[in-house]
Amino acid sequence: MSLMPTHSGAPTLPESPPRSHRGRRVAAMAVLGAPLLILGTLAPTATAADSTAADATDGAALLRQIRVATTTTADGPVWSPTATGFASVPTATLPNGTTGGAGGDLVTVDERDELAAAAASADPLTILVDGSIDVGDGSMITVAANKTIIGGAAGGEIVNGGLYVNRVSNVIIRNLTFRDSFIGADWDGKSPENDNDGIRIDTSDHVWVDHNEFTRLGDGQLDVRKDSTAVTASWNYFRDHNKTLGVGWTDNVVTTLTLHHNRFSNVHQRNGSLDNVAAGHVYNNWLSGVSSYGMNSRGEETQLVVEGNVFEHARNPLIGTGSVFQKDNIFEDVWGEAPRDTGPTFDPASYYAYSADAASDVRKLLRKDAGPAIRIADDAERRVTVAQDGTGDYRSIHAAVGAASRSTHTVEIVVQPGTYREVVSIWPDADRLTIRGATGDPADVVITYDKSSSEWPTVNVFADDVTLQSITLENPLAVDPPKQALALRDAGAGTNLENVVVHGDTLVEGEDR
């Protein structure tokens, strides 16, 4: 899969480090609490008198080296040289907050075994990921304490696997793409070989997850679990997934978490699901295309501040049983439960400095700068193929439709035979989309999911002039007493069903059919 620059008009990418540097360590120095990556030469040692000025200059040089934007918003640099949010909060053992591999060596890796060995090292280390690393089996590589794992100038990818941060402290993960560990026909991520995440954080503290992209993975994209605390997820891009971002898996209420400037596109649930969070600060995120629920404040003792976010094309955008103080959010084309607001909770500024951007600016900011410096294409070609065995462009119809909704042209999705157990939502930006069974026999392509209409239909049509052709739509829900089981909710205009079989109920809300 080709890599595409995020920022148009940017200069040509610098070349990756020469082969002679791969797999060996190069000295690094601390820069404003973050590692300075010196490729091939030692950095001069700064004296106490000039360290602040020198470090600031060298930090900017590092960010230019891995080709990142120099944009600044009201909240500071888009690419901050130091941790933000709760990950920045100092402790006795981490007086500068999260610093990752600062003060240690640097190693460049481009193979799975190299990455696994470096990530497991007992020493502080900065690991530069050069190109795509195929983990190979969907498993997760364990990350030890005091590590920075960062994509290089030419881009870095973790393919068919993820990273596991377990019972450690002080980890930074930046500028990476996590993709394609999804197993066809297992949209719920329930099979043992698919029950892995892009990043899983268990019982750990001071973890900063920044400027990454997550798409088409197994179970979760990012999970923060089992009393992890002082965690920040910032400027990430989550897309085309069922269970996106989960927090909890504990009865204790200790987690402190900041979610800021993250983009969520064509997602179903856990965006995020925030369970037993002692203090959660959620600001300047953009959720677009949410078919189950957006933010969920779970647990009566959960305390959230939700400010300056955008929720659009979203069912149940902000729900829960915990406390939520919301302000300055934008809600557009949302339905289901009314956004939750229980009044003031806590003051994030008493923990760290920040300045929320205006909600009206969030979509523009995140469309341009969320995710790594080099992103894979998130739109679709004019004709794409879905096949569960991996022989097509996508393994799920859900992912293909998400890409189509971000395209500026009409898209035809050709679906190879199979039973696709997933929820498919055709968002308003996917006008004139066609989904067509490859063989012409509707029995060969079945889209099915078994939930009641109070939860979600199997297929939702929100765009106009959509054509569904030679497929079967099914909702086989069987409960006692019976509940409405929607196979199709049609809320668009001009929907065209050709040679389509529907097993289940149909709700028609649009016009001109």
N, C-alpha and C positions, 0 to 999 in steps of 0.2 A: 504494500500500500504506500502510495507516495506521500511525502511530507510537503506541506504547503506553508509558506510564511504567514504568520498572523497579521503582520503589519505591512500594508502595501507601501511601496516606495522605499523600503528599507534597503540598505546597502547589501552587497553580496555577502553570503555567509563566510566567516573565516573558516579555514580548513581545520579539521580535527587534529589533535596532537599526533605527531609522527608515531609510527608503529613502535619505535624503540622505547617510547614512554609507556606503552600499554603494560599493565600488570606490575609496574614497579612504582615505588613511592617517590614523590617529589616534595620537598619541604614546603610548608605553608606557614603563614603567620596570621594572627587574629586581626580582624578588621571590624571595628565597631561591634564586637561580639559575634561576628560571623567570619568564616574562613576566607582568606584570600587565596585564590587558586593561581599559583604561579607555574606556568607550563614550561618546565625545562630549566628554569633558573631560580636561584634563591632570591628572595626579596631582601632589600637592605633593611637592617635593623634600625627602627626609629628610636630616638632618645626620648626620655620622659617629657622634655620640653616641647618636642615637635610631633609627638605621636598622634595627637588628635587630628591635626591638619593632614598629616601624611596618610593616616588610616582612612580618612574620609575620601581623599583623592584616590587611593588604591581601591577602595570599595566600589567607587564609580567605575574604575577601570575593569574590575571583575565583571560587573554587570554588562558592560559593553562587550567584554570578551565572549560571553555566552549569548550575546545579541538579544538584549531585552529592551523594552521600551523605556524611555526616560520621562514618561508622562508623570505629572504630579496632579493629584486631586486635592480637595479640601482635607482629606484624611491623610495626606502625605504621599510619598512616592508609590506609584503602582507596584514597582518592584522594590520593596524595602530591603535595605542591607541588614536589618535586624528583625527579630521576631516581633509580631504584633499581637494584640489581644492578650488573653490570659496566658499564652505561651511566653509572653515577655515578662511576666511578673517574677521578680527575683525571690530567691530563698537563701538560706545560709549556705547551702552547698552550691547553688547556682546564682551568685550575686548579680550576674548580668542576664538572668532569665535563660531562655533556650538559646544555646550557641552551637549545638551539634558537634561537628568535628573540629571546631576552632582550636588552634594550637597544635593540632596533629599534622600528619602527612597527607599528601594527596595521591590517589591512585586512579588511573583511568582503566575502565573495564568495558569489554564488548562481548563477553561470553557469560553464560549462566554460572559456571563454576567459579569464575573470577569474581563475579558479583557476590555469590554466596560466601566465599572465603573472606572477602573484604568486609562484608556486612557483619560477619560473625567475629571479627577481630576484637580483642580485648582493649586495643588502643584507640584513642581518639583518631578519627579518620574522616577525610572528605573523599567521597567516591564519585567520580565523574563518569556518568553513563554515556557511552559513545555509540549512537545508533540503536538498533532494535536488539533486545535480548529476549529470546524465546525461552521461557521457563520450561515449556514442553509438555506439562501434564496438568496445568491448572493449579499447581500447589503454590504455597507461599514461602518466600525466602525469609529466614529469621534475621532480624536486625538487632545488633547489640547496642549498648549505651554509647553516647557521645559520638554519634555518626551524623554526617550530612551526606545525603544521596541526592545528586542533582544532575539533570540532563545537560549534556554538553552543548557546544555552539551549534553543532549540526543536528541537534535534537536527540532525545533519549526516550526509549520506549521499553516498557515491560509488557511482553506479549504472552498470553496464555498462562498467566500466573499473577502473583502479587507479592506484597511485603508484609511481614508479621512483626509487630513491635510488642514484645511480651515481657512484662515485669522489668522494664528498664526506664532510664531517664535520659532526657536531653538528646532528642532526635529531630532532624530536619529532613523533609522530603520535598523537593522542589523541581519544577520544570521537566516533568515526566508525563508521558502518556501511558495509561494502563488500559489495555484493550484485548478483546477477543479471547476470553476464556469461556465464553458462553457455550453451552452444549445444546444443540438443537433439540426441541421438544421438552426442555426443562426450564421454562420461563420462570418458574417459582424457585429455582435453585435448590431443589430438595434432594437430588440424587447425591450419593456420597462423593462421587468424583467431581461434583459441581458445587459443593458446599464450601467454597472459598471466596475470599473478598479481594478487591483491588488493594486496599490497605486495611489491616485489622490491628487495632490498638487495644491491648488487654493489660489492665493493672499497671499502667505506666503513667509517667508525668512529664510535663514539659516536652510536648511534641508539636511541631509546626508543620502543617501540610499546606503547601502554598504553590499556586500556579501549576496545577496538574490537570490533566484531562482523564476522565473515566468513561468508558463506553463499552457496551456489549460484554459484560463480565458475568461471573457465575452467580453467587448469592448476593452479597452486598457490594457496593462500590467503595464505601468508606464506613467502617464500623468502629465506634469508640465504646469500649465495654469494660465491665468489671472494675469499677472504681478508678478508672483513668481520670486524670485531672490536669489542669493547666494545659489544655489542648486548644489550638487555633487551626481552623481550616479557612483559608483565605484565597480569593482569586482563582478558585478551581472551576472546572466546567464538567458538570455531571449531565449525561444525556442517554436517552434511549435505553431505559432500564426499568425493572420492576421495583426492587427494594434498594433505594439509593443510599441513604445515610441514616444509620441507626445508632442510637446512644442509649446505654443502659446495661441490661443483663446483670442487675444487682438490686438488692433491697436497700442498700446504703445510699444516702443522699450526700455525696461528696464531690461529684464531678463539677468542675468549672470549665466552661467551653465558650469560645467565641467563633461564630460563623459570620464572616463578612466578605462581601464582594464575590459571592459564588453564583454561578449561573446553573439553573436546572432547566432542561429542555426535554419534552416528551418523556416524562417520568410518571410512575404510577403511585407508589407509596413511599413513606419514610423520607421526607424531603425537608427537614429530617424528623425522625421520630425521637423525641427528646424525653427520655424516661429517667426520673429521679435525678434531675440536674439541680445541683445546689444553686448555681448561678450561671445562666446561659444568656449570652448577648448575641443577638441575631440582627445584623444591620447591613443594609445595602446589598441584599441578595435579590436575584431575579428568578422567579418561578414562572415558567410559561409552558402550558400543556401538561396539566396534572389530572390524571383520570380517577384517582382514589382520594388521596388527601395530600395537603401540602405540609405545613409545619404542625406538629402534634405535641402539645405540652402534656406529657403523661406523668401520672403520679401526683398526689395531692400536695406534696412538698416541693415540687418543681417550681423554680422561679425563673421567669424569662423576661427579658426586655427585647422587644421586637420593633425596630424603627427603620424608617427609610427604605423599606423593601417594596418590590413590585410583584404582585400576584395577578396573573392574567390567564384566561382560558383554564381556570382551575376549579375543580370540585373540592369543597371543604378546605378552603385555603389555609385557615388558621384555627385549629380546634384543640380539644384536650380537656383534661380534668385539673391540671395544675394552674398556677397563677401566671398571668400574662399581662404585661404592661406594654401596650402598643401605642406608637405615635408616628405620624407623618408617613404612613404606608399608602400605597396605591393599590386599589382593588378594581380590576377591570374584567368584565365577562367572567364572573365567579358565581358559583351556585352551591347549594347544599347548606351546611350549617353556617350561621352568621359568624364572622371572624370574632374570636374570643378576645375579651378585654376585661380583666378583673381589677385594674387599677395599679398604682405604683408597686414595684417589687424591690429592686435594689438600684444603686447608681453605679454603672460600669466605670465612670470616671474616677471613682474612689479606688479602683484597682489599677487602671492604666489610662494613659492619655489617648484620646481619639477625637475625631471630628467627622461625624457622618456626612456623606455627600447628600445632596438633595435627591429625593426619590425620583424626581423628573429627569435626572441625569443618569440614572442607574443603567437603563437599557443600552444607551449609547456606550457607556464606559465598559460594560461587560461584553457586549458584542465584539468590541475591539480587543480587550485586554484580558478577559478571563481565559484561563488555561495556560499551557506552556508557550514559550516564545515561538515555537514552530508547532503548528497543529496539523493533524490529519484533516482532510476534507470532511465537513459535517453535513454537506448537501448530497444530492443524488444525481447521477446521470439521467438522461431522458428516458432510458429504459434500463431497469435493473432486474435481477433475478434473485428470488429467495429459495434456498434449498437447505433443509435441515442437516444434510451431510457435509456442508461446507463447500460444495461445488459451485455455489452461486455467489452473488455479491454480499448477501446477508443470510444469516441463519434463522432470523425471525421476521415475521411480517411487521411486527411492532417497530423494530429498528429501521426497516426500510421506509415505513410511513413517516417516522420522525425525520429521516433525511430528506424525504420528499417535501415535508412541510417547511424546511429551511432552504429550499431551492427557489430560484427565481424563474424557473420554467416549468412547464407541465411534465409530469412523470408518469410512466407506465410501469407497474410492478407485476412481473410475471412469476407466479408461484408454482414451484414444482410439487408433485404429489406428496401428501403427508397429512397427518393430523396435527394441527398447530394449536396447542393449548396455551392461549395467551389472550390478553385484552388488547384490542386494536382501536386506537382513537385517531380519527382523521381530523386534524386540527384546522381551524379556519384559514390558515396560510397555505393549505394544500388543495386549493380549488382546482377542478378539472383533473384530479387524480383518477387513474384507472388501476384497479387491482383485478388481475385476470388469472384464472387457473390455466396452467400450461397445456393441459391435455384437452380442454373443452368439455370434460365430464365433471360436473360439480361433485360427484362422489369421490373424486380423487383428491380434492383439496378441501379439508374441513377445518374451520376456525371455531374453536370451542372453549368455553369456560363456564364453570358451574357456580354462579353467585346470583343472589336475588337482586331484583331491580333496586332495592333500597341500598345495595352496595354498588354494583356497576354492571352494565350490559357487556356482552362479549365484544360487540362492535359498535362504536360510536361514530356517527358522521356529523361533523360540525362544519365542514367545508361545503361549498356549492359546486354543482355540476360534477359530482363524483359518480364514477361508473364501477359497479361491482359485477364481475362476469365469470360465469362457470365455476362457482364455488358454493360450498355449503356453510351456512352460519348456524351455530348450535349453542343452546344453553340447556344442558341435561340435568339441571338442578332437580333433585328429588328429596323433598323434606315433608315432614308431617307436623303441623298442617301445611298444605301447599302454599307457596309464595309465587308471586309473579317472577318469571324467569325470562329476562329480555335477552334475546339473541341479537337484536338490532335496535338501536336508538337512532332515529334519523332526524336530526335537527338542522340539516342543511336545506338548500333549495336546489331543485332540479336533479335530485338523485336518480340514477338510472340503474335498475337491477335487470341484468340479462342472464337468463339461464342460471338463476340463483335459487337454491333450496334453503328454506328457513325452518329449523326445528327449534321452536320456542316462540316467545312473544315478540311482537314488533311494536315499537312506539314511534309514531310519525308526528313530528312537531313542525317540520318545515312546510314549504309551499311548492306548488308547480311540479308535482310528481306525475 
